[in-house]
Amino acid sequence: MKRNYQTDTSYTINDHDLIRQIAFHEAGHAAAIYLYNKQKQLPPVYFQITIKALDRPKDSSSDNRLAYDHFAAVVEGGRLIHSLPVALIESTHYFSAAEQDAYQTAFEADMINLLIGPLAEAKHVALRDDEQFNARLVNIDALHYYGGTSDLEKVYEYLDIFIAARSRHEEKLVELFNKAFQFISSATHWQAIGRLADYILSNKENIISCEEAIVVLDESGTPRTKC
């Protein structure tokens, strides 16, 4: 899970602001992987956050603004489902009703977790700029403006596997988007995302382990869940 680094905007973004947006984006993914999966009683799944500087040139004429990102944070791992044959979830020939429900929950969790990353970035930007933040102003298409293009591409890949009838994809995507929006609308979840974003920004190492991230998300002294 990573923020796409070709920003779909027609305006430049201050370097410091962009770095914070990236941190909130990846913190959103990580918080969802841990907290949303835990909320749905799904098994813990391994992830880590990799941080690195990108050696890319500055545009000296851009008044201390960058033509390219020079900071990257990426959540690696964290997916419950990787690949299954098309429409497997809908097939009663493979799974019992209980097994179908379990796989459906896992599929939906992965897609929701992908959506929460750009939504977290969008909410951070709205709060920073003292703007309104709601599902009408920030819809699914708007996620492209918050590094969400690659996340949405993965969600559509999941939908191709999850639901054979493409005519049902948009309806399902709206349902998943609303669940993702509910997640970041929780004050507890948003505070956890903020803590982890700050931790990413202040971290001096290249990797934040799963257990380390969980400590920050739980705001506790020791991890409660093993990755």
Secondary structure, 3 states (H helix, E strand, C coil): CECCCCCCCCCCCEHHHHHHHHHHHHHHHHHHHHHHHHHCCCCCCCEEEEEEECCCCCCCCCCCECCCCCEEEEEEECCCCCCCCCCCCCCCCCCCHHHHHHHHHHHHHHHHHHHHHHHHHHHHHHHHCCCCCCCCCCCCHHHHHHCCHHHHHHHHHHHHHHCCCHHHHHHHHHHHHHHHHHHHHCHHHHHHHHHHHHHHHHCCCCEECHHHHHHHHHCCCCCCCCC
